[in-house]
Amino acid sequence: MTPTLNRTHLTHLLQQEEQLFHKPHPKSYELYQRARKSLHGGVPMLWMIRWAGSFPVFVKEAK
């Protein structure tokens, strides 16, 4: 028996995860929308377009 995927269920789960991600990162979403006006895909490097979520996280600084 070949296993099958329930794509409807997977789509629903992905939508839930994206909503959970969006809630604690509203500033990143705002910055992403602004960046889309001047950067391809709203990101500085093309490989970043493949970010798993609906938008990337923006950080002020990192170490």
GIUR-V491564 format. One record per backbone hydrogen bond with DSSP energy under -0.5 kcal/mol. CO is the residue of the C=O (numbers start at 1). NH is the residue of the N-H. E is the energy in kcal/mol with one decimal. If there is no record, write none. Layout:
# GIUR-V491564
((CO,NH,E) (CO,NH,E))
This chain:
# GIUR-V491564
((5,7,-1.3) (6,10,-2.3) (7,11,-2.4) (8,12,-2.0) (9,13,-2.5) (10,14,-2.4) (11,15,-2.2) (12,16,-2.1) (13,17,-2.4) (14,18,-2.4) (15,19,-1.9) (16,20,-2.3) (17,21,-2.1) (18,22,-2.1) (19,23,-1.8) (20,24,-0.8) (22,25,-1.1) (23,26,-0.5) (25,29,-1.8) (26,30,-2.2) (27,31,-2.6) (28,32,-2.5) (29,33,-2.4) (30,34,-1.9) (31,35,-2.7) (32,36,-1.8) (34,37,-1.3) (35,38,-1.4) (35,39,-2.9) (39,42,-2.3) (40,43,-1.2) (45,48,-1.9) (46,49,-1.7) (47,50,-1.2) (48,51,-1.6))
